[in-house]
Amino acid sequence: MDSSAPVVWLLTDNKPGHRNQLKGLGNRLRVLTGASVTEIDATEIPVPLWRAVIGMAPPMDESLGNPNLIIAAGSGTHRLLLSLRRRRKAKTVVLMKPGFPVGWVDAAIIPSHDDVAPSKHILTTEGVINAITPLARITDKPEGLILVGGPSPHFDWDNDVVLGQISQLMGHYPQWRWTISGSRRTPEPLSDKLQELGGPKITVVDADRTHASWLSHQLAASRAAWVTPDSASMVCEAATSGVPTGLFELAPRQGSRVARGIASLVEKGYVARWSDHAAVMAGKLSETHHLWEADRAARWLIHHYLKGGKR
């Protein structure tokens, strides 16, 4: 490893969504700068509140080196992040809107739906950073991917509505092969009905039996993706891949910031509404801009905090 390459610490609370954000950002920093990237489990380093308040770091493994960037995702990492903020030459970065004043760290990367105004220290992203890399080429094979979430605070969930739209989609495009995956939030009655759809052209996957790279591999094999809008992470992952992506139709909950964020992705052409299913299936979504927020965030951090750029 080049001794001049930056050292990056990723502080995790081990929640899958938070680890996914860190992985995506860490991967791009490694590719773009040759950085040494180390994931640190914050749950194994208890930090008393007083250390976080005054910025006094706990004892750390010296083999980790001296970090240039310390990036944290998840409230379970915040005490450790704040305790490290006075570490010499290290810049601290929080992902998502924190429960403490943003000015306590050097930088924040926050989804635009959290309604935090961008500034020289704050980057707002379209949706959630993820570890998907855009595909160089979309397959020509008629292969479709369906990702099903479950009840959430952001949309009115209805098993029958979701199942009806899935059945309608398959009825309209009988020549396609389909892969369907639920999630840990998918209600059991709906999971059972999805399993009944399995057949020669329909593969139903148990979400508990998928591996870490399953989604990226499945997107690479797909010409279209359909996602329930309740999961911002699934929506953003599918959109980032570059595979034409449509959203099943569920009523948004009034006042939901996440629902507003999903609507913004639709308005900007990153994903399509259910009513535009013909355009999704024909691969005719807008190609004027692409979603890859991990790359954009990494380049922003490099410019402002790793190469002496002026903030």
N, C-alpha and C positions, 0 to 999 in steps of 0.2 A: 504494500500500500504506500502510495506517495505520501511522504511526511508532510507535504504542504496541503494535502487534501483535507477538507473540513471534517470535523468529528460531530456527529449528530446523535443526540439521545432522543429516543421516543418513549415517553412515559405513558404506560397503558394501565387501565383498570381491568383488562381482560374481557371486557364486553365486546362481542363480535363486531358490532357496528363501529365502535371506537377504534378497534384494532384495524379494521378495514380502512378507515380514514388515514391512520398513521402509516399503514403499509403502502397505500397509494402515494402519499407524499414522500415517504422515505425512499421508495423505489425511484421516483423521479429525481430526487436530490442525488442519489447514488449514480444514476445514469448521467446526469448533467454535470456533476462536479467530481465524480470519483469518491464521494464522501464515504467515510466509515460510519455505518449506521447501526446503532445498537438499541434493541428494545429493552426497556427496564420495567419490571413489574412493580408498580407503585404500591400494590397491596402487600408486598413483602417488606416495605420500608415504612413502618409507622412514623408519622411526623406529628408531634404535639402541635396544637394550635399556635402556641407562642413562637415556635420556630418559623411557622408560615408568616406570622404577623411581622416579625422583625427581620425576616430574610436570613435566617441562620441555617445553613445546610446541615443535615445529619451526616454521620460518617458514611462515605461511599467507597466502593471497591476501586482502588487506585488503578487497577488494570483497565478500567473503562476509559482512561485518558482524560484530557481536558476538552470539554465540549465547546464547539462554536455556536451550536444551536441546541436548545432544549425545547422539544415540542411535546405538548400534553393534550390528550383527548379524554374527556370524561371527568365528572366532578370528583371521582375517587382519586384523581391524580393531582388535584389543585393544590393541596397542602404541600406536596413534595415540590411541585413546580415553583410555588411562591418561596419556599425555603431556599431554593437554588438561585433566586433572582439576583443575588449580589455576587454570584460566583464570577471571578475575574474573566473577562473577555467572552463570557457566554451570553447569548441573547435568548430570552425566554419567549415562547410562542404558545398561545392557547388556541385550540380549535373549538369552534362553536362558541355561543355567547356564554361567558362565565358568570358565576354568581358573585364575583368580586369586581371592583372597579378595573376596567380594562387598562387603565394607566399604571397598574401595578406590574404589568409585564411589558416587554418591548414591542410585541406585536400580537394581533389577533386575526384569525381567519374565520369568518362567520358567514353562514348562509344568509342571503339577502332577505329571506322570509322572516328573519329575526328582527328586522326593522332597526338595524344599527347602521348609522350613516358611515360610508367609507371615509377614510382619512389617510394621512401619510403613514399611520401606524396600523390601520385596519383595512384588510382586503375582504370584500364581500363576494361570495361565490354564488353561482346559479346552482341551487340544490346542494347536495352533500358530496364532499370529496370521496372518491372510492379508488379501488386498486385495479379497475378495469383499464386496459389499454385499447385505444381505438384500433379496429381491424384495418389492415391495408387493403383488403378486398372482401366484399360480401359474396357469399356463395350464390350460385345460380340455381341450386337445387331447391325444390319447393318444400323446405323444412321450416316449420314454425315452432316457436317456443312460447309457452303460456306459464306465467308466474302468478301464483295466487297467494295473497296474504290472508288477512282476517280482520276481525273487529278492532277498531282503533278509535282514539278520541277525535279523529279528523274527518271521518266519513261515516255516513249511515250504512252499516254493513247489512247485506241481504243475501243469504245463501242462494235463494231461488233466482234472484236477478243475475248474480255472477254465473251460476250454472247455465241459465238460459242464454246468456251472451256467448258463453263458450260453445254451447251446442249450436247456436246460430252460426257462429264463425265456421265451425267444422262442416255444417251443412252447406254453407256457401262455397266452401273450398274443399270438396271431397278428394281432390287429387293430391292434396298436401299430406305430408307426414307431420304429426304433431308430437311434441314432448310437453307434458304437463307436470309441474312441480308445485306442491303446496309449501307451507312454511309451518313453523312452530305455532303460529297464531291461527292457522286454518281450523275452523270448527270441525269436530269429528264427523258430524252428519254430512258436511260437504266433502270432506276427504273420502268418505265411503262412496259417495255418488261419483266422485272423480275416478276412483278406482274402477267403478263399473263401466267407465268409458273406454277402458283399455281394450286394444284390439290390434289387428295387423298393421294399421297405420297410426295407432295412438299408443304412445308409451307414457305410463303414469309413474312418476318417480317419487319414492318416499323421501321427503326432505331430510329426515334423520340419517339417511344412508348415503348422502352426497358428500363428496370430499371437498377440500378447500378450493380446488381449482375447477370444480364442476361447472359453475356458472360461466366462467370465461371460456371453457371448452365448448359448452353448449351454445353460447352466443356465436362463437366462431363457426359453428355448423348450421346456423340459422339464417334464413332470408327475411324473417319478420319475427318480432317479439310483441307479445301482448301481456300487459301487467295490470294488476289491480292497483288503484292509485293510493291506497292506504299506506304503502311503504315507500317513503321518499328514497330510501337507499336502493331498493330494487328498480325503481323508475330511473334513477340517475345512472345506475350500473348499465342498464339496457341502453339508455340514450348515449352514454359515453362510448359504448362499443361501436357505434355507427350503424348498427342494424336498425332498419326502420322499425320504430316502436310506437305502438298504440296503447291507449288506456281504456280499460273497461269502465263503464259508466256507473258511478255511485254518487249519491248526493253529498256534497261537502257540508260539513258542520259549520254553522255560522260562527265567524270569528276565529276559525282555525288558521294559524299562521302557516302551518304545513300545507293545508289545502290551497292557500293563496300562492305558496311557492310552486306547487304542482301546476296551478293555473298559469303562472308565469312561464313555466317551461313549455306549456302548450302554446301560449301566445307568441313566444319567440321561435316556435317551429322546431324545437328539439324533440318533442313527442306530439302525437296526434290524438284527437278525440275519437271516441267510439264511432261517431257519425262519419268519420273520415276513413273507415276501415278499407275502402277500396284503394285509396292512395297508399296506405301502409302496405297492403298486400301486393300492390304493383311496384313498390319501391320508389314512389314518386314524392317522398317528403323533401322539404327544402334542403338544399346542399350548400347554402350560402355561408353557413357557419356551423361549427362543430363544438360539442361539449367535451372538454377534457380539463376539468378544474384542478386535478392533481398537478398537471403539468403547469398550468397558469400560476397556481399558488407556489410551486417550487421555484419558478422563474422570478416571481415577485420577491420571495425570500432571498434568493441569490443576489438579485440586484440591490436590495436594500440592506442586507445584513451579512453577506458573505464576501462581497467584492468591493466594499468601501463605497457603495453607491450612496448618494445623499437621500435621506428619508424625507 
